[in-house]
Amino acid sequence: MRPIQRRSLVDTVVDELKREISAGRWALGDRLPSEAELTTTLGVSRPSVREAVRSLVQLGLLETRQGDGTYLIATDATQVALRRAIHSADGREVIRVRRALDALAAREAAQFRTAANLAELETHLRDRAAAIAAGDAEGFADADVAFHLGIAEASGNQLLTDLYASFDTSLRESVADASCLTQRHDPDRADMHDALFQAIVAQAADAAAAAALGVLEQQERLLDESN
């Protein structure tokens, strides 16, 4: 047996703030109570609150804005850590990992999608096409990322959806080919996004997985061309 370690007051405050965040006390983007208010509510000293907030800032859950306060920017420290790891990884490593996730998400979406899922995916594809027609790189990235996240959600697999959401930054960086978009051309030259959608509509799991991999192959080609 090992000696029981006494927990510091700061660790206790960190755990209490994490518990409140997990319970949904504050929504993403909300400003937390001031340091003075937290001190009163928690019944601890200001230095303890200050150090606890600093710890949560380092974890990526909170953001301190000079002269404005502290804001909630994430609710899951594990997902934040995964996002950081993905962001620092080589682009081809990310694509290799996504091969497994995308194929699984497409296959399960084809099996378990609902009418509401299909309507949402169709909307994202329309928004994607409209952004291409307008040469809107930011709008294109928003719609393309939403389409792929929507496929993960359509799988009905919450763990898969949460894992896929961690890729949102790398997805955004990989989908926009500015030179194509300024000329109103779709970076997906083989129309694999539409093939993926149609396979999910038809509940053709194998075809959906193949189309998902085709999308990634197209992105890998774009990565090669940009180097």
C-alpha positions in Angstrom: 0.0 0.0 0.0 1.1 3.5 -0.7 0.7 6.6 1.5 -2.4 8.6 0.6 -1.5 11.9 -0.9 -3.2 15.0 0.4 -4.9 16.9 -2.3 -4.1 20.6 -2.6 -6.9 23.1 -2.4 -6.1 24.2 -6.0 -6.7 20.6 -7.3 -10.0 20.6 -5.4 -11.1 23.9 -7.1 -10.0 22.5 -10.5 -12.1 19.4 -10.0 -15.1 21.5 -8.9 -14.9 23.8 -11.9 -14.5 20.8 -14.2 -17.6 19.2 -12.7 -19.6 22.4 -13.2 -18.4 22.6 -16.8 -19.3 18.9 -17.5 -22.7 19.5 -15.9 -23.4 22.3 -18.4 -23.4 25.2 -15.9 -21.8 27.4 -18.6 -22.3 27.1 -22.4 -19.4 27.4 -24.8 -18.5 31.1 -25.2 -20.0 32.0 -21.8 -18.0 34.3 -19.5 -17.3 32.7 -16.1 -18.0 34.5 -12.9 -15.3 36.9 -11.8 -12.5 35.8 -9.6 -14.1 37.6 -6.6 -17.4 35.8 -7.3 -15.8 32.4 -7.6 -13.8 33.0 -4.4 -17.1 33.7 -2.5 -19.0 30.9 -4.1 -16.3 28.3 -3.5 -15.2 29.5 -0.1 -11.5 29.6 -1.0 -8.8 32.2 -1.4 -8.2 34.3 -4.5 -4.8 32.7 -5.1 -6.4 29.2 -5.2 -9.0 30.3 -7.6 -6.5 32.1 -9.8 -4.2 29.1 -9.9 -7.1 26.8 -10.7 -8.3 29.0 -13.6 -4.7 29.1 -14.9 -4.6 25.3 -14.9 -7.8 25.1 -16.9 -6.5 27.6 -19.3 -3.4 25.4 -19.9 -5.7 22.4 -20.4 -7.5 24.4 -23.1 -10.9 24.6 -21.5 -10.8 28.3 -20.5 -9.4 31.4 -22.2 -8.5 34.6 -20.2 -9.1 37.8 -22.1 -7.2 40.8 -20.7 -9.6 43.3 -19.2 -12.7 41.2 -20.2 -12.8 38.0 -18.1 -12.4 34.3 -18.5 -14.4 32.4 -21.1 -15.4 28.8 -21.6 -13.9 27.6 -25.0 -14.1 23.8 -24.6 -15.7 21.3 -22.4 -13.6 18.2 -22.8 -9.9 18.3 -22.0 -9.3 14.9 -23.6 -10.7 16.2 -26.9 -8.6 19.4 -26.6 -5.4 17.3 -26.2 -6.4 15.1 -29.2 -7.0 18.2 -31.3 -3.6 19.5 -30.4 -1.9 16.2 -31.3 -3.7 16.0 -34.6 -2.9 19.6 -35.4 0.9 19.0 -34.8 0.8 15.7 -36.8 2.0 15.3 -40.4 -0.8 15.8 -42.9 -0.3 12.3 -44.4 -0.4 10.7 -40.9 -3.8 12.4 -40.3 -5.1 11.1 -43.6 -4.0 7.6 -42.8 -5.8 7.7 -39.5 -8.9 9.2 -41.2 -9.0 6.3 -43.6 -10.2 4.0 -40.8 -12.5 6.6 -39.3 -14.0 7.8 -42.6 -14.7 4.3 -43.9 -16.3 3.3 -40.6 -18.4 6.5 -40.4 -19.6 6.1 -44.0 -20.4 2.4 -43.6 -22.4 3.0 -40.4 -24.1 6.1 -41.7 -25.4 4.1 -44.7 -26.8 1.5 -42.3 -28.3 3.8 -39.6 -29.0 7.2 -41.2 -32.4 8.8 -40.7 -34.4 11.1 -43.0 -33.3 14.0 -40.9 -29.6 13.0 -41.3 -30.1 12.9 -45.1 -31.8 16.3 -45.2 -28.9 17.8 -43.2 -26.2 16.2 -45.4 -28.1 17.4 -48.5 -28.1 21.0 -47.1 -24.4 20.9 -46.5 -23.7 19.7 -50.0 -25.9 22.6 -51.4 -24.0 25.1 -49.2 -20.7 23.6 -50.4 -21.8 24.0 -54.1 -22.9 27.6 -53.5 -19.6 28.4 -51.8 -17.7 27.0 -54.8 -19.9 29.1 -57.2 -19.1 32.2 -55.2 -15.4 31.5 -54.7 -16.0 31.6 -51.0 -13.1 29.6 -49.4 -14.3 30.1 -45.8 -17.9 29.1 -46.7 -16.7 26.1 -48.6 -14.6 24.9 -45.6 -17.6 25.4 -43.3 -19.9 23.4 -45.5 -17.4 20.6 -46.3 -16.4 20.1 -42.7 -20.1 20.1 -41.6 -20.8 17.5 -44.3 -18.2 15.1 -43.0 -19.1 15.7 -39.3 -22.7 15.1 -40.4 -21.8 11.7 -41.7 -20.2 10.7 -38.4 -23.3 11.9 -36.6 -25.5 9.9 -39.0 -23.7 6.8 -37.9 -25.4 7.0 -34.6 -22.1 6.1 -32.9 -21.4 8.8 -30.3 -17.8 7.8 -29.6 -17.1 7.9 -33.4 -18.7 11.3 -33.6 -16.7 12.6 -30.7 -13.4 11.3 -32.2 -14.2 12.7 -35.6 -15.0 16.1 -34.1 -11.4 16.2 -32.9 -10.4 16.4 -36.5 -12.3 19.6 -37.2 -9.2 21.8 -37.5 -7.3 19.4 -39.7 -10.4 18.9 -41.8 -10.7 22.6 -42.3 -7.1 22.9 -43.3 -7.2 20.0 -45.7 -10.4 20.8 -47.7 -9.8 24.3 -49.0 -7.8 24.6 -52.2 -7.8 28.3 -52.7 -6.5 28.2 -56.2 -9.3 26.0 -57.3 -12.0 27.9 -55.5 -11.0 31.3 -56.9 -11.6 29.8 -60.3 -15.0 28.4 -59.1 -13.7 24.8 -59.4 -14.5 22.0 -57.0 -11.3 20.5 -55.5 -13.2 17.2 -55.6 -12.7 16.6 -59.3 -14.2 13.1 -59.2 -17.5 14.1 -57.5 -16.8 11.6 -54.7 -18.8 13.8 -52.2 -21.9 13.3 -54.3 -21.1 9.6 -54.7 -20.7 9.3 -50.9 -24.0 11.0 -50.3 -25.9 8.8 -52.8 -24.4 5.6 -51.3 -25.6 6.7 -47.9 -29.1 7.5 -49.3 -29.2 4.0 -50.9 -27.9 2.4 -47.7 -25.1 0.8 -49.7 -22.5 0.4 -47.0 -19.6 -0.9 -49.2 -20.1 1.8 -51.8 -20.2 4.5 -49.1 -17.0 3.3 -47.6 -15.3 3.2 -51.0 -16.5 6.8 -51.8 -15.2 8.0 -48.4 -11.8 6.6 -49.2 -12.0 8.2 -52.6 -12.5 11.6 -51.0 -9.4 11.1 -49.0 -7.4 10.0 -52.0 -8.4 13.2 -53.7 -7.3 15.2 -50.7 -4.0 13.4 -50.7 -3.5 14.2 -54.3 -4.1 17.9 -53.5 -1.6 17.7 -50.7 1.0 16.3 -53.1 0.3 19.0 -55.7 0.7 21.8 -53.1 4.2 20.5 -52.1 
